[in-house]
């Protein structure tokens, strides 16, 4: 993609784009993740460097290296063998939203303070995430970081 990945784009431009562009990105990112979830896939690595920007700054999700395809009879709300679920994907997505809205780093680290050999993801505690006070999409980010506030990605899109 002509403009590389979202993380490098934001680092290079040192200024968050206007709220209209951000909202376009957020909706496109949520639609992409909803599409993935609708196909019984847990992305597991939703990060700013995994969203690519086209010449017109359209955003596309990439890198499914860590993703998991769930059996059709398995509910996406259920974690896979490594602790990933639609809830961890949504939490990671809103870390990307935080980065795009603020230009600041935000890590939704599923392995923080766990032993190196630990292979089961654990949602970060709220106190390990940055404040969303005074961020125009802060209330939505907060809901995404609270497990179960959205039952699925489609509910997030409907906000």
MDTraj code that builds the backbone (N, CA, C; nanometers):
import mdtraj as md
import numpy as np

residues = "UNK UNK UNK UNK UNK UNK UNK UNK UNK UNK UNK UNK UNK UNK UNK UNK UNK UNK UNK UNK UNK UNK UNK UNK UNK UNK UNK UNK UNK UNK UNK UNK UNK UNK UNK UNK UNK UNK UNK UNK UNK UNK UNK UNK UNK UNK UNK UNK UNK UNK UNK UNK UNK UNK UNK UNK UNK UNK UNK UNK UNK UNK UNK UNK UNK UNK UNK UNK UNK UNK UNK UNK UNK UNK UNK UNK UNK UNK UNK UNK UNK UNK UNK UNK UNK UNK UNK UNK UNK UNK UNK UNK UNK UNK UNK UNK UNK UNK UNK UNK UNK UNK UNK UNK UNK UNK UNK UNK UNK UNK UNK UNK UNK UNK UNK UNK UNK UNK UNK UNK UNK UNK UNK UNK UNK UNK UNK UNK UNK UNK UNK UNK UNK UNK UNK UNK UNK UNK UNK UNK UNK UNK UNK UNK UNK UNK UNK UNK UNK UNK UNK UNK UNK UNK UNK UNK UNK UNK UNK".split()
xyz = np.array([
    [0.0847, -0.1182, 0.0000],
    [0.0000, 0.0000, 0.0000],
    [0.0893, 0.1246, 0.0000],
    [0.0457, 0.2225, -0.0736],
    [0.1276, 0.3404, -0.1010],
    [0.1735, 0.4169, 0.0228],
    [0.0923, 0.4231, 0.1256],
    [0.1282, 0.5000, 0.2448],
    [0.1769, 0.4129, 0.3608],
    [0.2095, 0.2882, 0.3313],
    [0.2643, 0.2002, 0.4337],
    [0.1623, 0.1660, 0.5407],
    [0.2132, 0.1394, 0.6602],
    [0.1223, 0.1028, 0.7689],
    [0.0865, 0.2250, 0.8529],
    [-0.0226, 0.2128, 0.9253],
    [-0.0765, 0.3237, 1.0041],
    [0.0237, 0.3741, 1.1070],
    [0.0934, 0.2845, 1.1758],
    [0.1888, 0.3269, 1.2785],
    [0.2987, 0.4135, 1.2184],
    [0.3587, 0.3695, 1.1091],
    [0.4650, 0.4478, 1.0457],
    [0.4121, 0.5785, 0.9888],
    [0.2922, 0.5752, 0.9346],
    [0.2318, 0.6972, 0.8818],
    [0.2154, 0.8002, 0.9930],
    [0.1604, 0.7583, 1.1069],
    [0.1402, 0.8505, 1.2188],
    [0.2738, 0.8999, 1.2745],
    [0.3719, 0.8104, 1.2833],
    [0.5050, 0.8505, 1.3314],
    [0.5676, 0.9536, 1.2380],
    [0.5517, 0.9328, 1.1101],
    [0.6114, 1.0211, 1.0092],
    [0.5447, 1.1581, 1.0073],
    [0.4138, 1.1617, 1.0227],
    [0.3410, 1.2879, 1.0103],
    [0.3265, 1.3634, 1.1415],
    [0.3581, 1.3023, 1.2525],
    [0.3643, 1.3660, 1.3854],
    [0.2394, 1.4424, 1.4266],
    [0.1332, 1.4306, 1.3504],
    [0.0088, 1.4981, 1.3865],
    [-0.1064, 1.4074, 1.3481],
    [-0.1987, 1.3881, 1.4402],
    [-0.3144, 1.3055, 1.4089],
    [-0.3973, 1.3749, 1.3017],
    [-0.4529, 1.2977, 1.2099],
    [-0.5387, 1.3588, 1.1080],
    [-0.6660, 1.4136, 1.1723],
    [-0.7429, 1.4900, 1.0964],
    [-0.8645, 1.5494, 1.1510],
    [-0.9648, 1.4412, 1.1910],
    [-1.0626, 1.4793, 1.2699],
    [-1.1581, 1.3834, 1.3248],
    [-1.2386, 1.3123, 1.2163],
    [-1.2640, 1.3790, 1.1040],
    [-1.3372, 1.3159, 0.9943],
    [-1.2578, 1.1987, 0.9390],
    [-1.1289, 1.2187, 0.9162],
    [-1.0421, 1.1108, 0.8665],
    [-1.0325, 1.0000, 0.9704],
    [-1.0147, 1.0383, 1.0967],
    [-1.0075, 0.9384, 1.2032],
    [-1.1341, 0.8541, 1.2063],
    [-1.2490, 0.9181, 1.1989],
    [-1.3752, 0.8447, 1.2028],
    [-1.3864, 0.7496, 1.0841],
    [-1.3433, 0.7937, 0.9663],
    [-1.3411, 0.7043, 0.8488],
    [-1.2536, 0.5824, 0.8772],
    [-1.1359, 0.6060, 0.9344],
    [-1.0455, 0.4957, 0.9674],
    [-1.1095, 0.4024, 1.0686],
    [-1.1658, 0.4585, 1.1753],
    [-1.2215, 0.3771, 1.2827],
    [-1.3330, 0.2875, 1.2304],
    [-1.4194, 0.3446, 1.1482],
    [-1.5285, 0.2652, 1.0913],
    [-1.4752, 0.1559, 0.9998],
    [-1.3772, 0.1900, 0.9166],
    [-1.3188, 0.0903, 0.8256],
    [-1.2492, -0.0205, 0.9037],
    [-1.1781, 0.0165, 1.0101],
    [-1.1106, -0.0842, 1.0923],
    [-1.2116, -0.1760, 1.1604],
    [-1.3183, -0.1180, 1.2143],
    [-1.4209, -0.1982, 1.2813],
    [-1.4935, -0.2875, 1.1809],
    [-1.5218, -0.2351, 1.0605],
    [-1.5858, -0.3178, 0.9564],
    [-1.4965, -0.4349, 0.9191],
    [-1.3670, -0.4084, 0.9043],
    [-1.2730, -0.5156, 0.8681],
    [-1.2710, -0.6227, 0.9766],
    [-1.2653, -0.5794, 1.1011],
    [-1.2618, -0.6763, 1.2106],
    [-1.3943, -0.7519, 1.2218],
    [-1.5058, -0.6833, 1.1982],
    [-1.6360, -0.7510, 1.1999],
    [-1.6406, -0.8571, 1.0899],
    [-1.5880, -0.8243, 0.9744],
    [-1.5840, -0.9202, 0.8632],
    [-1.5020, -1.0438, 0.9012],
    [-1.3886, -1.0203, 0.9620],
    [-1.3026, -1.1302, 1.0063],
    [-1.3775, -1.2173, 1.1073],
    [-1.4394, -1.1540, 1.2060],
    [-1.5131, -1.2278, 1.3087],
    [-1.6332, -1.3022, 1.2497],
    [-1.6995, -1.2408, 1.1517],
    [-1.8127, -1.3076, 1.0858],
    [-1.7712, -1.4366, 1.0172],
    [-1.6425, -1.4471, 0.9858],
    [-1.5898, -1.5680, 0.9211],
    [-1.5206, -1.6603, 1.0213],
    [-1.5554, -1.6421, 1.1491],
    [-1.5077, -1.7287, 1.2577],
    [-1.3556, -1.7274, 1.2720],
    [-1.2996, -1.6082, 1.2562],
    [-1.1551, -1.5911, 1.2712],
    [-1.1302, -1.4910, 1.3829],
    [-1.0361, -1.5240, 1.4702],
    [-0.9863, -1.4325, 1.5722],
    [-0.8531, -1.3803, 1.5189],
    [-0.8415, -1.2497, 1.5002],
    [-0.7205, -1.1917, 1.4408],
    [-0.5999, -1.2072, 1.5334],
    [-0.6168, -1.1827, 1.6618],
    [-0.5159, -1.2021, 1.7664],
    [-0.4006, -1.1013, 1.7647],
    [-0.3819, -1.0277, 1.6570],
    [-0.2738, -0.9299, 1.6514],
    [-0.3240, -0.8044, 1.5805],
    [-0.4184, -0.7371, 1.6448],
    [-0.4740, -0.6141, 1.5893],
    [-0.3868, -0.5000, 1.6399],
    [-0.3106, -0.4401, 1.5488],
    [-0.2140, -0.3375, 1.5874],
    [-0.2015, -0.2344, 1.4761],
    [-0.1552, -0.1152, 1.5115],
    [-0.1436, -0.0068, 1.4133],
    [-0.0554, -0.0451, 1.2953],
    [0.0461, -0.1254, 1.3182],
    [0.1340, -0.1654, 1.2078],
    [0.0686, -0.2708, 1.1182],
    [-0.0473, -0.3223, 1.1585],
    [-0.1179, -0.4212, 1.0775],
    [-0.2363, -0.3623, 1.0013],
    [-0.2465, -0.2302, 1.0016],
    [-0.3421, -0.1612, 0.9157],
    [-0.2615, -0.0850, 0.8117],
    [-0.2904, -0.1108, 0.6865],
    [-0.2180, -0.0489, 0.5761],
    [-0.3009, 0.0633, 0.5162],
    [-0.2307, 0.1676, 0.4665],
    [-0.2974, 0.2846, 0.4104],
    [-0.2716, 0.2950, 0.2609],
    [-0.3790, 0.3102, 0.1858],
    [-0.3694, 0.3250, 0.0407],
    [-0.3314, 0.4686, 0.0044],
    [-0.3230, 0.4979, -0.1239],
    [-0.2879, 0.6316, -0.1716],
    [-0.3881, 0.7364, -0.1228],
    [-0.5163, 0.6991, -0.1163],
    [-0.6191, 0.7930, -0.0703],
    [-0.6434, 0.7823, 0.0808],
    [-0.5529, 0.7166, 0.1514],
    [-0.5549, 0.6971, 0.2963],
    [-0.6680, 0.6058, 0.3440],
    [-0.7184, 0.5226, 0.2526],
    [-0.8096, 0.4174, 0.2948],
    [-0.7314, 0.3158, 0.3759],
    [-0.7961, 0.2502, 0.4701],
    [-0.7269, 0.1594, 0.5619],
    [-0.7730, 0.0151, 0.5390],
    [-0.6767, -0.0765, 0.5405],
    [-0.7036, -0.2196, 0.5224],
    [-0.6294, -0.2981, 0.6289],
    [-0.6953, -0.4003, 0.6830],
    [-0.6344, -0.4881, 0.7832],
    [-0.5451, -0.5901, 0.7139],
    [-0.4296, -0.6149, 0.7721],
    [-0.3366, -0.7131, 0.7158],
    [-0.2760, -0.7971, 0.8280],
    [-0.1950, -0.8921, 0.7909],
    [-0.1161, -0.9764, 0.8807],
    [-0.2025, -1.0644, 0.9710],
    [-0.2315, -1.1807, 0.9198],
    [-0.3109, -1.2773, 0.9951],
    [-0.2238, -1.3933, 1.0432],
    [-0.0957, -1.3648, 1.0644],
    [0.0004, -1.4661, 1.1079],
    [-0.0407, -1.5355, 1.2376],
    [-0.0953, -1.4603, 1.3314],
    [-0.1292, -1.5161, 1.4617],
    [-0.2775, -1.5512, 1.4741],
    [-0.3518, -1.5346, 1.3662],
    [-0.4968, -1.5557, 1.3735],
    [-0.5330, -1.7026, 1.3928],
    [-0.6558, -1.7210, 1.4381],
    [-0.7088, -1.8545, 1.4624],
    [-0.8429, -1.8674, 1.3924],
    [-0.8605, -1.9748, 1.3186],
    [-0.9897, -2.0043, 1.2589],
    [-1.0647, -2.0939, 1.3571],
    [-1.1820, -2.0464, 1.3991],
    [-1.2620, -2.1227, 1.4946],
    [-1.3537, -2.2188, 1.4201],
    [-1.3830, -2.3281, 1.4818],
    [-1.4818, -2.4194, 1.4261],
    [-1.6158, -2.3470, 1.4196],
    [-1.6987, -2.3807, 1.3230],
    [-1.8253, -2.3100, 1.3027],
    [-1.9178, -2.3151, 1.4235],
    [-1.9073, -2.4201, 1.5036],
    [-1.9957, -2.4305, 1.6199],
    [-1.9380, -2.3664, 1.7456],
    [-1.8220, -2.3015, 1.7335],
    [-1.7589, -2.2350, 1.8478],
    [-1.7963, -2.0871, 1.8445],
    [-1.8428, -2.0376, 1.9560],
    [-1.8793, -1.8976, 1.9697],
    [-1.7518, -1.8130, 1.9768],
    [-1.7457, -1.7050, 1.8998],
    [-1.6285, -1.6182, 1.8972],
    [-1.6007, -1.5491, 2.0286],
    [-1.7003, -1.5475, 2.1180],
    [-1.6782, -1.4878, 2.2495],
    [-1.5916, -1.5778, 2.3361],
    [-1.5849, -1.7039, 2.2989],
    [-1.5045, -1.8002, 2.3729],
    [-1.3588, -1.7858, 2.3302],
    [-1.2718, -1.7866, 2.4259],
    [-1.1300, -1.7748, 2.3947],
    [-1.0795, -1.9015, 2.3275],
    [-0.9808, -1.8844, 2.2388],
    [-0.9172, -2.0018, 2.1803],
    [-0.8161, -2.0582, 2.2800],
    [-0.7401, -2.1543, 2.2387],
    [-0.6448, -2.2207, 2.3295],
    [-0.5391, -2.1263, 2.3864],
    [-0.5200, -2.0113, 2.3231],
    [-0.4171, -1.9177, 2.3682],
    [-0.4750, -1.7965, 2.4407],
    [-0.6065, -1.7950, 2.4644],
    [-0.6685, -1.6871, 2.5393],
    [-0.7219, -1.5734, 2.4537],
    [-0.7091, -1.5822, 2.3229],
    [-0.7594, -1.4776, 2.2346],
    [-0.9089, -1.4981, 2.2093],
    [-0.9820, -1.3877, 2.1919],
    [-1.1250, -1.3932, 2.1636],
    [-1.1629, -1.2662, 2.0888],
    [-1.2905, -1.2530, 2.0569],
    [-1.3331, -1.1278, 1.9947],
    [-1.3093, -1.0115, 2.0909],
    [-1.3139, -1.0381, 2.2210],
    [-1.2922, -0.9321, 2.3191],
    [-1.1471, -0.8825, 2.3192],
    [-1.0524, -0.9719, 2.3025],
    [-0.9130, -0.9263, 2.2953],
    [-0.8910, -0.8514, 2.1644],
    [-0.9545, -0.8978, 2.0557],
    [-0.9436, -0.8255, 1.9280],
    [-1.0019, -0.6846, 1.9396],
    [-1.1185, -0.6723, 2.0014],
    [-1.1829, -0.5414, 2.0170],
    [-1.0978, -0.4506, 2.1059],
    [-1.0428, -0.5050, 2.2129],
    [-0.9544, -0.4262, 2.2991],
    [-0.8318, -0.3778, 2.2244],
    [-0.7720, -0.4665, 2.1445],
    [-0.6559, -0.4265, 2.0657],
    [-0.6951, -0.3227, 1.9613],
    [-0.8113, -0.3400, 1.8996],
    [-0.8579, -0.2435, 1.7999],
    [-0.8666, -0.1042, 1.8606],
    [-0.9200, -0.0942, 1.9794],
    [-0.9334, 0.0383, 2.0371],
    [-0.8021, 0.0948, 2.0889],
    [-0.7019, 0.0132, 2.1033],
    [-0.5679, 0.0676, 2.1269],
    [-0.5199, 0.1373, 1.9997],
    [-0.5530, 0.0807, 1.8849],
    [-0.5198, 0.1438, 1.7566],
    [-0.5981, 0.2748, 1.7424],
    [-0.7249, 0.2732, 1.7809],
    [-0.8067, 0.3947, 1.7779],
    [-0.7428, 0.5019, 1.8672],
    [-0.6992, 0.4625, 1.9854],
    [-0.6323, 0.5554, 2.0773],
    [-0.5082, 0.6164, 2.0115],
    [-0.4273, 0.5333, 1.9491],
    [-0.3046, 0.5799, 1.8830],
    [-0.3383, 0.6793, 1.7729],
    [-0.4379, 0.6462, 1.6900],
    [-0.4742, 0.7340, 1.5782],
    [-0.5359, 0.8652, 1.6275],
    [-0.6106, 0.8601, 1.7366],
    [-0.6770, 0.9797, 1.7885],
    [-0.5819, 1.0726, 1.8628],
    [-0.4783, 1.0159, 1.9237],
    [-0.3901, 1.0971, 2.0087],
    [-0.2489, 1.1136, 1.9536],
    [-0.2064, 1.0208, 1.8695],
    [-0.0680, 1.0197, 1.8249],
    [0.0262, 0.9620, 1.9292],
    [-0.0297, 0.9141, 2.0402],
    [0.0503, 0.8584, 2.1495],
    [0.0493, 0.7059, 2.1444],
    [0.1512, 0.6455, 2.2001],
    [0.1596, 0.5001, 2.2049],
    [0.0555, 0.4442, 2.3024],
    [0.0059, 0.3282, 2.2694],
    [-0.0880, 0.2583, 2.3577],
    [-0.0713, 0.1099, 2.3327],
    [-0.0382, 0.0383, 2.4359],
    [-0.0147, -0.1048, 2.4211],
    [-0.1181, -0.1830, 2.5011],
    [-0.2021, -0.2557, 2.4315],
    [-0.2994, -0.3458, 2.4926],
    [-0.2284, -0.4799, 2.5043],
    [-0.1353, -0.4866, 2.5997],
    [-0.0430, -0.5989, 2.6108],
    [-0.1091, -0.7167, 2.6819],
    [-0.1301, -0.8227, 2.6072],
    [-0.1968, -0.9417, 2.6599],
    [-0.1028, -1.0330, 2.7385],
    [0.0255, -0.9972, 2.7441],
    [0.1237, -1.0805, 2.8144],
    [0.2054, -1.0012, 2.9159],
    [0.1566, -0.8828, 2.9526],
    [0.2294, -0.7971, 3.0466],
    [0.2454, -0.8662, 3.1812],
    [0.3673, -0.8606, 3.2326],
    [0.4017, -0.9164, 3.3646],
    [0.3805, -1.0665, 3.3753],
    [0.3749, -1.1353, 3.2625],
    [0.3619, -1.2807, 3.2639],
    [0.4980, -1.3422, 3.2353],
    [0.5247, -1.4605, 3.2867],
    [0.6521, -1.5261, 3.2571],
    [0.6672, -1.5451, 3.1058],
    [0.7898, -1.5397, 3.0585],
    [0.8198, -1.5503, 2.9153],
    [0.7550, -1.6731, 2.8531],
    [0.7567, -1.7829, 2.9215],
    [0.7046, -1.9082, 2.8657],
    [0.5517, -1.9170, 2.8707],
    [0.4878, -1.8175, 2.9321],
    [0.3412, -1.8165, 2.9425],
    [0.2822, -1.7948, 2.8025],
    [0.1948, -1.8831, 2.7590],
    [0.1414, -1.8749, 2.6234],
    [-0.0070, -1.8423, 2.6198],
    [-0.0670, -1.8127, 2.7323],
    [-0.2098, -1.7840, 2.7383],
    [-0.2303, -1.6340, 2.7591],
    [-0.2967, -1.5688, 2.6635],
    [-0.3212, -1.4248, 2.6715],
    [-0.4115, -1.3912, 2.7892],
    [-0.3826, -1.2779, 2.8530],
    [-0.4627, -1.2282, 2.9642],
    [-0.4913, -1.0806, 2.9373],
    [-0.6187, -1.0418, 2.9447],
    [-0.6542, -0.9009, 2.9212],
    [-0.5795, -0.8110, 3.0189],
    [-0.5302, -0.6987, 2.9712],
    [-0.4632, -0.6064, 3.0634],
    [-0.5626, -0.5455, 3.1625],
    [-0.5114, -0.5092, 3.2766],
    [-0.5939, -0.4407, 3.3761],
    [-0.6156, -0.2977, 3.3282],
    [-0.7280, -0.2411, 3.3645],
    [-0.7576, -0.1040, 3.3201],
    [-0.6484, -0.0069, 3.3616],
    [-0.5935, -0.0251, 3.4813],
    [-0.4895, 0.0682, 3.5280],
    [-0.3595, 0.0580, 3.4475],
    [-0.3453, -0.0461, 3.3663],
    [-0.2275, -0.0595, 3.2808],
    [-0.2459, 0.0080, 3.1449],
    [-0.3627, 0.0661, 3.1232],
    [-0.3930, 0.1338, 2.9975],
    [-0.3991, 0.2841, 3.0226],
    [-0.3724, 0.3650, 2.9204],
    [-0.3707, 0.5103, 2.9406],
    [-0.5103, 0.5696, 2.9630],
    [-0.5116, 0.6887, 3.0140],
    [-0.6365, 0.7618, 3.0348],
    [-0.6970, 0.8014, 2.9005],
    [-0.8270, 0.7979, 2.8938],
    [-0.8961, 0.8418, 2.7723],
    [-0.9674, 0.9754, 2.7955],
    [-0.9393, 1.0373, 2.9087],
    [-0.9999, 1.1661, 2.9409],
    [-0.9614, 1.2684, 2.8334],
    [-1.0570, 1.3450, 2.7908],
    [-1.0381, 1.4514, 2.6917],
    [-1.0078, 1.4016, 2.5504],
    [-1.0272, 1.2733, 2.5242],
    [-1.0135, 1.2206, 2.3887],
    [-1.1537, 1.2119, 2.3304],
    [-1.1728, 1.2622, 2.2129],
    [-1.3084, 1.2725, 2.1571],
    [-1.3770, 1.1371, 2.1424],
    [-1.3021, 1.0294, 2.1271],
    [-1.3615, 0.8949, 2.1203],
    [-1.3354, 0.8168, 2.2484],
    [-1.2976, 0.8864, 2.3538],
    [-1.2651, 0.8231, 2.4813],
    [-1.3724, 0.7303, 2.5356],
    [-1.4999, 0.7707, 2.5348],
    [-1.6045, 0.6810, 2.5874],
    [-1.6142, 0.5491, 2.5107],
    [-1.5943, 0.5535, 2.3808],
    [-1.5983, 0.4300, 2.3014],
    [-1.4776, 0.3431, 2.3336],
    [-1.3617, 0.4041, 2.3438],
    [-1.2407, 0.3292, 2.3792],
    [-1.2613, 0.2605, 2.5143],
    [-1.3137, 0.3342, 2.6109],
    [-1.3376, 0.2769, 2.7439],
    [-1.4286, 0.1549, 2.7359],
    [-1.5343, 0.1640, 2.6571],
    [-1.6262, 0.0506, 2.6443],
    [-1.5558, -0.0693, 2.5815],
    [-1.4689, -0.0443, 2.4855],
    [-1.3968, -0.1547, 2.4205],
    [-1.2976, -0.2195, 2.5156],
    [-1.2408, -0.1415, 2.6040],
    [-1.1443, -0.1953, 2.6981],
    [-1.2115, -0.2694, 2.8126],
    [-1.3409, -0.2499, 2.8306],
    [-1.4166, -0.3216, 2.9342],
    [-1.4732, -0.4480, 2.8699],
    [-1.4201, -0.5616, 2.9074],
    [-1.4621, -0.6888, 2.8469],
    [-1.6131, -0.7059, 2.8538],
    [-1.6710, -0.7364, 2.7386],
    [-1.8126, -0.7671, 2.7322],
    [-1.9036, -0.6472, 2.7154],
    [-1.8479, -0.5256, 2.7154],
    [-1.9308, -0.4078, 2.6966],
    [-1.9970, -0.4105, 2.5588],
    [-1.9230, -0.4592, 2.4606],
    [-1.9783, -0.4890, 2.3288],
    [-1.9762, -0.6405, 2.3149],
    [-2.0880, -0.7007, 2.2798],
    [-2.0924, -0.8462, 2.2657],
    [-2.0190, -0.8928, 2.1407],
    [-2.0070, -0.8040, 2.0429],
    [-1.9373, -0.8389, 1.9194],
    [-1.8970, -0.7112, 1.8464],
    [-1.8256, -0.7260, 1.7394],
    [-1.7750, -0.6109, 1.6661],
    [-1.8879, -0.5350, 1.5967],
    [-1.9926, -0.6048, 1.5588],
    [-2.1072, -0.5379, 1.4952],
    [-2.1706, -0.4374, 1.5909],
    [-2.1786, -0.4704, 1.7185],
    [-2.2313, -0.3740, 1.8162],
    [-2.1446, -0.2489, 1.8227],
    [-2.0144, -0.2667, 1.8125],
    [-1.9240, -0.1525, 1.8091],
    [-1.9525, -0.0671, 1.6863],
    [-1.9744, -0.1283, 1.5735],
    [-2.0047, -0.0529, 1.4503],
    [-2.1343, 0.0251, 1.4628],
    [-2.2274, -0.0254, 1.5393],
    [-2.3579, 0.0396, 1.5518],
    [-2.3572, 0.1630, 1.6416],
    [-2.2453, 0.1878, 1.7099],
    [-2.2366, 0.3042, 1.7995],
    [-2.2267, 0.4323, 1.7192],
])
top = md.Topology()
chain = top.add_chain()
for i, resn in enumerate(residues, 1):
    res = top.add_residue(resn, chain, resSeq=i)
    for name in ("N", "CA", "C"):
        top.add_atom(name, md.element.get_by_symbol(name[0]), res)
traj = md.Trajectory(xyz[None], top)
